[in-house]
Amino acid sequence: MDIFTHAVAILMVLFATGNAVFIPFGVLGAVIIDIDMAWFFVARDPSLYLLHHAGFSHSFFGATVLSAIAFATTLGLASAGWLPGTIPAGILLPALAATLAGAYLHLFLDWLAAPGLPLLYPLTEERFGLAMTPMPLYFLVTLLSLASLGIIFFRGLTNELAQSYLAIFTAIILASAGMKWLVHLRAGGRSYYTLHPFQWIVIREDNLSYSVVVYGIFQGSIRELNFEKYRNITPEEARS
């Protein structure tokens, strides 16, 4: 998800649950995870792939570390008088919890949309993701978040706005999940969204080959390509 959606989502959740005082901390946790987008200097070094976007920072460990650092930095700046206001000692733990909530909600939303995140790094570099948000619906979520920010800027934040945002956002996610489930039910394999909301890429695997299928929700299989796993070599030789 885009950074606007991450910020607005935790903002709306905290406001709707009566925790508006912790919104700055929730937003801090939600956006600090995407600091890896600024690490452009590692782009040409493949060995530093965990520092690329959706790398180390998009794991539970990385999100926790970055959130703790961001929270401690904010606390230090506030104590030094470099930020307006102070943070009362009595809300430190809830404020830290809100920062972590923003970070973990970020991971959850990216897990829904992305093909894979290294969520359990450093235990494993395996990537997890549902890849279930077609691009038109992804852009619709972004538009919803930007429109909500505009309304907040000009008219303020209200319970009606928060509830409407969360309801529409949830409906979009459920619609995406419904399409993903339908494609899996009909076509099997691992499915990935495309720019077309009703056309998906499905990858199937058997012992000897892979098949890549363009699958339309209303048309069925549109096109299929097959690729041999082994050529001029046996499976046993490949494993040795």
ChimeraX commands (.cxc) that place a marker at each C-alpha (Angstrom):
marker #1 position 0.00,0.00,0.00 radius 0.5
marker #1 position 1.06,3.61,-0.49 radius 0.5
marker #1 position 2.33,5.74,2.38 radius 0.5
marker #1 position -0.84,7.89,2.43 radius 0.5
marker #1 position -3.02,4.84,2.99 radius 0.5
marker #1 position -0.76,3.54,5.75 radius 0.5
marker #1 position -0.96,6.87,7.57 radius 0.5
marker #1 position -4.69,7.38,7.10 radius 0.5
marker #1 position -5.58,3.79,8.01 radius 0.5
marker #1 position -3.98,3.90,11.46 radius 0.5
marker #1 position -5.25,7.45,11.96 radius 0.5
marker #1 position -8.84,6.31,11.34 radius 0.5
marker #1 position -8.47,3.20,13.49 radius 0.5
marker #1 position -7.13,5.15,16.47 radius 0.5
marker #1 position -9.76,7.87,16.12 radius 0.5
marker #1 position -12.63,5.40,15.75 radius 0.5
marker #1 position -11.50,3.48,18.84 radius 0.5
marker #1 position -11.29,6.58,21.02 radius 0.5
marker #1 position -7.49,6.85,21.00 radius 0.5
marker #1 position -7.12,10.10,19.05 radius 0.5
marker #1 position -4.40,11.36,21.42 radius 0.5
marker #1 position -2.10,8.63,20.10 radius 0.5
marker #1 position -2.62,9.40,16.40 radius 0.5
marker #1 position 0.81,11.10,15.95 radius 0.5
marker #1 position 2.53,8.00,17.32 radius 0.5
marker #1 position 0.47,5.60,15.22 radius 0.5
marker #1 position 1.22,7.59,12.07 radius 0.5
marker #1 position 4.91,7.69,13.00 radius 0.5
marker #1 position 5.02,3.89,13.19 radius 0.5
marker #1 position 3.03,3.52,9.98 radius 0.5
marker #1 position 5.32,5.69,7.86 radius 0.5
marker #1 position 8.74,4.89,9.36 radius 0.5
marker #1 position 8.60,1.42,7.80 radius 0.5
marker #1 position 8.90,2.93,4.32 radius 0.5
marker #1 position 12.15,4.70,5.19 radius 0.5
marker #1 position 13.78,2.02,3.04 radius 0.5
marker #1 position 12.49,3.89,-0.02 radius 0.5
marker #1 position 15.18,6.49,0.72 radius 0.5
marker #1 position 18.00,3.96,0.60 radius 0.5
marker #1 position 18.48,4.40,-3.14 radius 0.5
marker #1 position 22.26,4.06,-2.80 radius 0.5
marker #1 position 21.97,0.26,-2.38 radius 0.5
marker #1 position 20.00,-0.27,-5.59 radius 0.5
marker #1 position 23.01,-1.36,-7.66 radius 0.5
marker #1 position 24.40,-3.81,-5.12 radius 0.5
marker #1 position 22.43,-7.10,-5.21 radius 0.5
marker #1 position 24.09,-8.27,-1.98 radius 0.5
marker #1 position 22.19,-5.50,-0.14 radius 0.5
marker #1 position 18.76,-6.60,-1.32 radius 0.5
marker #1 position 17.41,-6.69,2.24 radius 0.5
marker #1 position 17.91,-2.91,2.38 radius 0.5
marker #1 position 15.75,-2.38,-0.69 radius 0.5
marker #1 position 12.08,-1.46,-0.39 radius 0.5
marker #1 position 10.08,-4.29,1.20 radius 0.5
marker #1 position 13.25,-5.74,2.66 radius 0.5
marker #1 position 14.47,-5.78,6.27 radius 0.5
marker #1 position 12.14,-2.99,7.39 radius 0.5
marker #1 position 9.14,-5.02,6.26 radius 0.5
marker #1 position 9.75,-7.80,8.77 radius 0.5
marker #1 position 8.32,-7.94,12.28 radius 0.5
marker #1 position 11.83,-7.60,13.68 radius 0.5
marker #1 position 12.75,-4.70,11.43 radius 0.5
marker #1 position 9.44,-2.91,12.00 radius 0.5
marker #1 position 9.85,-3.25,15.76 radius 0.5
marker #1 position 13.43,-1.94,15.72 radius 0.5
marker #1 position 12.60,1.02,13.46 radius 0.5
marker #1 position 9.51,1.91,15.49 radius 0.5
marker #1 position 11.47,1.82,18.74 radius 0.5
marker #1 position 14.21,4.01,17.27 radius 0.5
marker #1 position 11.66,6.49,15.85 radius 0.5
marker #1 position 9.79,6.61,19.17 radius 0.5
marker #1 position 12.97,7.10,21.20 radius 0.5
marker #1 position 14.11,9.84,18.81 radius 0.5
marker #1 position 10.76,11.61,19.10 radius 0.5
marker #1 position 10.88,11.34,22.88 radius 0.5
marker #1 position 14.41,12.74,22.95 radius 0.5
marker #1 position 13.54,15.67,20.67 radius 0.5
marker #1 position 10.46,16.48,22.77 radius 0.5
marker #1 position 12.48,16.34,26.00 radius 0.5
marker #1 position 15.08,18.68,24.48 radius 0.5
marker #1 position 12.36,21.15,23.53 radius 0.5
marker #1 position 12.91,20.71,19.80 radius 0.5
marker #1 position 9.33,19.54,19.32 radius 0.5
marker #1 position 6.22,21.42,20.48 radius 0.5
marker #1 position 4.69,20.13,23.70 radius 0.5
marker #1 position 5.86,17.32,25.94 radius 0.5
marker #1 position 5.03,13.64,26.28 radius 0.5
marker #1 position 3.70,12.86,29.79 radius 0.5
marker #1 position 5.39,9.92,31.47 radius 0.5
marker #1 position 2.01,8.31,32.08 radius 0.5
marker #1 position 1.33,7.72,28.37 radius 0.5
marker #1 position 4.75,6.50,27.29 radius 0.5
marker #1 position 3.82,2.82,27.11 radius 0.5
marker #1 position 0.48,3.43,25.32 radius 0.5
marker #1 position 2.26,5.80,22.93 radius 0.5
marker #1 position 4.89,3.17,22.16 radius 0.5
marker #1 position 2.10,0.61,21.67 radius 0.5
marker #1 position 0.40,2.97,19.20 radius 0.5
marker #1 position 3.69,3.36,17.30 radius 0.5
marker #1 position 4.03,-0.40,17.05 radius 0.5
marker #1 position 0.36,-0.73,16.07 radius 0.5
marker #1 position 0.96,1.63,13.15 radius 0.5
marker #1 position 3.99,-0.38,12.06 radius 0.5
marker #1 position 2.25,-3.75,12.31 radius 0.5
marker #1 position -0.84,-2.48,10.51 radius 0.5
marker #1 position 1.53,-1.34,7.75 radius 0.5
marker #1 position 2.91,-4.88,7.51 radius 0.5
marker #1 position -0.59,-6.36,7.46 radius 0.5
marker #1 position -1.79,-4.10,4.65 radius 0.5
marker #1 position 1.36,-4.75,2.61 radius 0.5
marker #1 position 0.97,-8.49,3.23 radius 0.5
marker #1 position -2.50,-8.28,1.68 radius 0.5
marker #1 position -1.26,-6.45,-1.41 radius 0.5
marker #1 position 2.33,-7.57,-1.99 radius 0.5
marker #1 position 3.61,-10.80,-3.59 radius 0.5
marker #1 position 5.99,-11.29,-0.69 radius 0.5
marker #1 position 7.56,-9.71,2.39 radius 0.5
marker #1 position 10.35,-11.19,4.56 radius 0.5
marker #1 position 8.07,-11.04,7.61 radius 0.5
marker #1 position 10.03,-13.56,9.71 radius 0.5
marker #1 position 13.54,-12.27,8.94 radius 0.5
marker #1 position 16.12,-13.00,10.40 radius 0.5
marker #1 position 14.64,-16.43,11.19 radius 0.5
marker #1 position 14.07,-16.98,7.47 radius 0.5
marker #1 position 14.31,-14.97,4.27 radius 0.5
marker #1 position 11.17,-16.63,2.90 radius 0.5
marker #1 position 8.66,-14.08,1.66 radius 0.5
marker #1 position 4.96,-14.06,2.48 radius 0.5
marker #1 position 2.15,-12.18,0.75 radius 0.5
marker #1 position -1.35,-12.68,-0.60 radius 0.5
marker #1 position -0.98,-10.45,-3.70 radius 0.5
marker #1 position -4.73,-10.02,-3.76 radius 0.5
marker #1 position -5.33,-6.33,-4.54 radius 0.5
marker #1 position -5.79,-5.69,-8.29 radius 0.5
marker #1 position -4.22,-2.42,-9.39 radius 0.5
marker #1 position -7.53,-0.59,-10.07 radius 0.5
marker #1 position -8.67,-1.39,-6.51 radius 0.5
marker #1 position -5.22,-0.45,-5.19 radius 0.5
marker #1 position -5.55,2.95,-6.86 radius 0.5
marker #1 position -9.09,3.24,-5.49 radius 0.5
marker #1 position -7.73,2.77,-1.96 radius 0.5
marker #1 position -5.11,5.47,-2.62 radius 0.5
marker #1 position -7.79,7.84,-3.93 radius 0.5
marker #1 position -9.94,7.11,-0.87 radius 0.5
marker #1 position -7.03,7.95,1.44 radius 0.5
marker #1 position -6.12,11.16,-0.38 radius 0.5
marker #1 position -9.76,12.29,-0.45 radius 0.5
marker #1 position -10.03,11.59,3.29 radius 0.5
marker #1 position -6.90,13.65,3.95 radius 0.5
marker #1 position -8.45,16.52,1.98 radius 0.5
marker #1 position -11.66,16.33,3.99 radius 0.5
marker #1 position -9.68,16.27,7.24 radius 0.5
marker #1 position -7.68,19.30,6.15 radius 0.5
marker #1 position -10.71,21.40,5.20 radius 0.5
marker #1 position -13.43,20.10,7.52 radius 0.5
marker #1 position -11.70,18.22,10.30 radius 0.5
marker #1 position -11.82,14.62,11.44 radius 0.5
marker #1 position -15.20,13.23,12.54 radius 0.5
marker #1 position -16.56,9.87,13.63 radius 0.5
marker #1 position -18.68,9.73,10.47 radius 0.5
marker #1 position -15.61,10.16,8.27 radius 0.5
marker #1 position -13.61,7.56,10.19 radius 0.5
marker #1 position -16.42,5.01,10.07 radius 0.5
marker #1 position -17.10,5.66,6.38 radius 0.5
marker #1 position -13.42,5.32,5.51 radius 0.5
marker #1 position -13.04,2.06,7.40 radius 0.5
marker #1 position -16.26,0.66,5.90 radius 0.5
marker #1 position -15.26,1.49,2.31 radius 0.5
marker #1 position -11.70,0.29,2.87 radius 0.5
marker #1 position -12.96,-3.00,4.29 radius 0.5
marker #1 position -15.36,-3.44,1.37 radius 0.5
marker #1 position -12.50,-2.99,-1.13 radius 0.5
marker #1 position -10.36,-5.53,0.71 radius 0.5
marker #1 position -13.24,-8.03,0.86 radius 0.5
marker #1 position -13.92,-7.57,-2.87 radius 0.5
marker #1 position -10.24,-8.23,-3.60 radius 0.5
marker #1 position -10.23,-11.30,-1.35 radius 0.5
marker #1 position -13.39,-12.58,-3.05 radius 0.5
marker #1 position -11.80,-12.36,-6.50 radius 0.5
marker #1 position -8.61,-14.00,-5.27 radius 0.5
marker #1 position -10.57,-16.86,-3.71 radius 0.5
marker #1 position -12.69,-17.32,-6.84 radius 0.5
marker #1 position -9.62,-17.52,-9.08 radius 0.5
marker #1 position -7.95,-20.03,-6.75 radius 0.5
marker #1 position -11.13,-22.10,-6.55 radius 0.5
marker #1 position -11.49,-22.29,-10.33 radius 0.5
marker #1 position -7.88,-22.29,-11.53 radius 0.5
marker #1 position -5.82,-23.54,-8.60 radius 0.5
marker #1 position -2.13,-22.72,-8.42 radius 0.5
marker #1 position -0.68,-19.45,-7.16 radius 0.5
marker #1 position -2.51,-16.40,-8.46 radius 0.5
marker #1 position -1.30,-12.82,-8.92 radius 0.5
marker #1 position -3.25,-9.70,-9.85 radius 0.5
marker #1 position -2.65,-7.66,-13.01 radius 0.5
marker #1 position -3.58,-4.18,-14.24 radius 0.5
marker #1 position -6.93,-5.66,-15.30 radius 0.5
marker #1 position -9.20,-6.20,-12.26 radius 0.5
marker #1 position -10.76,-9.37,-13.71 radius 0.5
marker #1 position -7.65,-10.97,-15.24 radius 0.5
marker #1 position -5.12,-12.79,-13.10 radius 0.5
marker #1 position -1.86,-14.64,-13.67 radius 0.5
marker #1 position -1.97,-18.21,-12.33 radius 0.5
marker #1 position 1.19,-20.30,-11.92 radius 0.5
marker #1 position 0.80,-24.05,-11.63 radius 0.5
marker #1 position 3.50,-26.62,-10.95 radius 0.5
marker #1 position 3.79,-30.37,-11.31 radius 0.5
marker #1 position 6.73,-32.76,-11.17 radius 0.5
marker #1 position 8.00,-31.98,-14.66 radius 0.5
marker #1 position 6.77,-28.53,-15.66 radius 0.5
marker #1 position 5.38,-25.11,-14.82 radius 0.5
marker #1 position 2.37,-23.59,-16.51 radius 0.5
marker #1 position 1.57,-19.88,-16.58 radius 0.5
marker #1 position -2.08,-19.10,-17.24 radius 0.5
marker #1 position -3.81,-15.80,-17.94 radius 0.5
marker #1 position -7.14,-16.39,-16.26 radius 0.5
marker #1 position -10.22,-14.22,-16.65 radius 0.5
marker #1 position -12.88,-14.34,-13.96 radius 0.5
marker #1 position -15.59,-14.16,-16.63 radius 0.5
marker #1 position -13.76,-15.85,-19.53 radius 0.5
marker #1 position -11.87,-18.66,-17.83 radius 0.5
marker #1 position -8.42,-19.60,-19.17 radius 0.5
marker #1 position -7.42,-17.03,-21.82 radius 0.5
marker #1 position -3.87,-18.10,-22.58 radius 0.5
marker #1 position -1.50,-20.75,-21.22 radius 0.5
marker #1 position 2.25,-21.24,-21.53 radius 0.5
marker #1 position 4.09,-24.37,-20.40 radius 0.5
marker #1 position 7.73,-24.62,-19.39 radius 0.5
marker #1 position 9.73,-27.78,-18.78 radius 0.5
marker #1 position 11.50,-28.02,-15.46 radius 0.5
marker #1 position 14.25,-30.25,-16.79 radius 0.5
marker #1 position 15.85,-30.32,-20.22 radius 0.5
marker #1 position 18.73,-32.66,-21.05 radius 0.5
marker #1 position 18.95,-33.51,-17.36 radius 0.5
marker #1 position 17.04,-35.74,-14.97 radius 0.5
marker #1 position 15.43,-34.60,-11.70 radius 0.5
marker #1 position 17.93,-36.72,-9.78 radius 0.5
marker #1 position 20.85,-35.02,-11.51 radius 0.5
marker #1 position 19.36,-31.59,-10.76 radius 0.5
marker #1 position 19.08,-32.43,-7.05 radius 0.5
marker #1 position 22.62,-33.80,-6.77 radius 0.5
marker link #1:1,2 radius 0.2
marker link #1:2,3 radius 0.2
marker link #1:3,4 radius 0.2
marker link #1:4,5 radius 0.2
marker link #1:5,6 radius 0.2
marker link #1:6,7 radius 0.2
marker link #1:7,8 radius 0.2
marker link #1:8,9 radius 0.2
marker link #1:9,10 radius 0.2
marker link #1:10,11 radius 0.2
marker link #1:11,12 radius 0.2
marker link #1:12,13 radius 0.2
marker link #1:13,14 radius 0.2
marker link #1:14,15 radius 0.2
marker link #1:15,16 radius 0.2
marker link #1:16,17 radius 0.2
marker link #1:17,18 radius 0.2
marker link #1:18,19 radius 0.2
marker link #1:19,20 radius 0.2
marker link #1:20,21 radius 0.2
marker link #1:21,22 radius 0.2
marker link #1:22,23 radius 0.2
marker link #1:23,24 radius 0.2
marker link #1:24,25 radius 0.2
marker link #1:25,26 radius 0.2
marker link #1:26,27 radius 0.2
marker link #1:27,28 radius 0.2
marker link #1:28,29 radius 0.2
marker link #1:29,30 radius 0.2
marker link #1:30,31 radius 0.2
marker link #1:31,32 radius 0.2
marker link #1:32,33 radius 0.2
marker link #1:33,34 radius 0.2
marker link #1:34,35 radius 0.2
marker link #1:35,36 radius 0.2
marker link #1:36,37 radius 0.2
marker link #1:37,38 radius 0.2
marker link #1:38,39 radius 0.2
marker link #1:39,40 radius 0.2
marker link #1:40,41 radius 0.2
marker link #1:41,42 radius 0.2
marker link #1:42,43 radius 0.2
marker link #1:43,44 radius 0.2
marker link #1:44,45 radius 0.2
marker link #1:45,46 radius 0.2
marker link #1:46,47 radius 0.2
marker link #1:47,48 radius 0.2
marker link #1:48,49 radius 0.2
marker link #1:49,50 radius 0.2
marker link #1:50,51 radius 0.2
marker link #1:51,52 radius 0.2
marker link #1:52,53 radius 0.2
marker link #1:53,54 radius 0.2
marker link #1:54,55 radius 0.2
marker link #1:55,56 radius 0.2
marker link #1:56,57 radius 0.2
marker link #1:57,58 radius 0.2
marker link #1:58,59 radius 0.2
marker link #1:59,60 radius 0.2
marker link #1:60,61 radius 0.2
marker link #1:61,62 radius 0.2
marker link #1:62,63 radius 0.2
marker link #1:63,64 radius 0.2
marker link #1:64,65 radius 0.2
marker link #1:65,66 radius 0.2
marker link #1:66,67 radius 0.2
marker link #1:67,68 radius 0.2
marker link #1:68,69 radius 0.2
marker link #1:69,70 radius 0.2
marker link #1:70,71 radius 0.2
marker link #1:71,72 radius 0.2
marker link #1:72,73 radius 0.2
marker link #1:73,74 radius 0.2
marker link #1:74,75 radius 0.2
marker link #1:75,76 radius 0.2
marker link #1:76,77 radius 0.2
marker link #1:77,78 radius 0.2
marker link #1:78,79 radius 0.2
marker link #1:79,80 radius 0.2
marker link #1:80,81 radius 0.2
marker link #1:81,82 radius 0.2
marker link #1:82,83 radius 0.2
marker link #1:83,84 radius 0.2
marker link #1:84,85 radius 0.2
marker link #1:85,86 radius 0.2
marker link #1:86,87 radius 0.2
marker link #1:87,88 radius 0.2
marker link #1:88,89 radius 0.2
marker link #1:89,90 radius 0.2
marker link #1:90,91 radius 0.2
marker link #1:91,92 radius 0.2
marker link #1:92,93 radius 0.2
marker link #1:93,94 radius 0.2
marker link #1:94,95 radius 0.2
marker link #1:95,96 radius 0.2
marker link #1:96,97 radius 0.2
marker link #1:97,98 radius 0.2
marker link #1:98,99 radius 0.2
marker link #1:99,100 radius 0.2
marker link #1:100,101 radius 0.2
marker link #1:101,102 radius 0.2
marker link #1:102,103 radius 0.2
marker link #1:103,104 radius 0.2
marker link #1:104,105 radius 0.2
marker link #1:105,106 radius 0.2
marker link #1:106,107 radius 0.2
marker link #1:107,108 radius 0.2
marker link #1:108,109 radius 0.2
marker link #1:109,110 radius 0.2
marker link #1:110,111 radius 0.2
marker link #1:111,112 radius 0.2
marker link #1:112,113 radius 0.2
marker link #1:113,114 radius 0.2
marker link #1:114,115 radius 0.2
marker link #1:115,116 radius 0.2
marker link #1:116,117 radius 0.2
marker link #1:117,118 radius 0.2
marker link #1:118,119 radius 0.2
marker link #1:119,120 radius 0.2
marker link #1:120,121 radius 0.2
marker link #1:121,122 radius 0.2
marker link #1:122,123 radius 0.2
marker link #1:123,124 radius 0.2
marker link #1:124,125 radius 0.2
marker link #1:125,126 radius 0.2
marker link #1:126,127 radius 0.2
marker link #1:127,128 radius 0.2
marker link #1:128,129 radius 0.2
marker link #1:129,130 radius 0.2
marker link #1:130,131 radius 0.2
marker link #1:131,132 radius 0.2
marker link #1:132,133 radius 0.2
marker link #1:133,134 radius 0.2
marker link #1:134,135 radius 0.2
marker link #1:135,136 radius 0.2
marker link #1:136,137 radius 0.2
marker link #1:137,138 radius 0.2
marker link #1:138,139 radius 0.2
marker link #1:139,140 radius 0.2
marker link #1:140,141 radius 0.2
marker link #1:141,142 radius 0.2
marker link #1:142,143 radius 0.2
marker link #1:143,144 radius 0.2
marker link #1:144,145 radius 0.2
marker link #1:145,146 radius 0.2
marker link #1:146,147 radius 0.2
marker link #1:147,148 radius 0.2
marker link #1:148,149 radius 0.2
marker link #1:149,150 radius 0.2
marker link #1:150,151 radius 0.2
marker link #1:151,152 radius 0.2
marker link #1:152,153 radius 0.2
marker link #1:153,154 radius 0.2
marker link #1:154,155 radius 0.2
marker link #1:155,156 radius 0.2
marker link #1:156,157 radius 0.2
marker link #1:157,158 radius 0.2
marker link #1:158,159 radius 0.2
marker link #1:159,160 radius 0.2
marker link #1:160,161 radius 0.2
marker link #1:161,162 radius 0.2
marker link #1:162,163 radius 0.2
marker link #1:163,164 radius 0.2
marker link #1:164,165 radius 0.2
marker link #1:165,166 radius 0.2
marker link #1:166,167 radius 0.2
marker link #1:167,168 radius 0.2
marker link #1:168,169 radius 0.2
marker link #1:169,170 radius 0.2
marker link #1:170,171 radius 0.2
marker link #1:171,172 radius 0.2
marker link #1:172,173 radius 0.2
marker link #1:173,174 radius 0.2
marker link #1:174,175 radius 0.2
marker link #1:175,176 radius 0.2
marker link #1:176,177 radius 0.2
marker link #1:177,178 radius 0.2
marker link #1:178,179 radius 0.2
marker link #1:179,180 radius 0.2
marker link #1:180,181 radius 0.2
marker link #1:181,182 radius 0.2
marker link #1:182,183 radius 0.2
marker link #1:183,184 radius 0.2
marker link #1:184,185 radius 0.2
marker link #1:185,186 radius 0.2
marker link #1:186,187 radius 0.2
marker link #1:187,188 radius 0.2
marker link #1:188,189 radius 0.2
marker link #1:189,190 radius 0.2
marker link #1:190,191 radius 0.2
marker link #1:191,192 radius 0.2
marker link #1:192,193 radius 0.2
marker link #1:193,194 radius 0.2
marker link #1:194,195 radius 0.2
marker link #1:195,196 radius 0.2
marker link #1:196,197 radius 0.2
marker link #1:197,198 radius 0.2
marker link #1:198,199 radius 0.2
marker link #1:199,200 radius 0.2
marker link #1:200,201 radius 0.2
marker link #1:201,202 radius 0.2
marker link #1:202,203 radius 0.2
marker link #1:203,204 radius 0.2
marker link #1:204,205 radius 0.2
marker link #1:205,206 radius 0.2
marker link #1:206,207 radius 0.2
marker link #1:207,208 radius 0.2
marker link #1:208,209 radius 0.2
marker link #1:209,210 radius 0.2
marker link #1:210,211 radius 0.2
marker link #1:211,212 radius 0.2
marker link #1:212,213 radius 0.2
marker link #1:213,214 radius 0.2
marker link #1:214,215 radius 0.2
marker link #1:215,216 radius 0.2
marker link #1:216,217 radius 0.2
marker link #1:217,218 radius 0.2
marker link #1:218,219 radius 0.2
marker link #1:219,220 radius 0.2
marker link #1:220,221 radius 0.2
marker link #1:221,222 radius 0.2
marker link #1:222,223 radius 0.2
marker link #1:223,224 radius 0.2
marker link #1:224,225 radius 0.2
marker link #1:225,226 radius 0.2
marker link #1:226,227 radius 0.2
marker link #1:227,228 radius 0.2
marker link #1:228,229 radius 0.2
marker link #1:229,230 radius 0.2
marker link #1:230,231 radius 0.2
marker link #1:231,232 radius 0.2
marker link #1:232,233 radius 0.2
marker link #1:233,234 radius 0.2
marker link #1:234,235 radius 0.2
marker link #1:235,236 radius 0.2
marker link #1:236,237 radius 0.2
marker link #1:237,238 radius 0.2
marker link #1:238,239 radius 0.2
marker link #1:239,240 radius 0.2
view
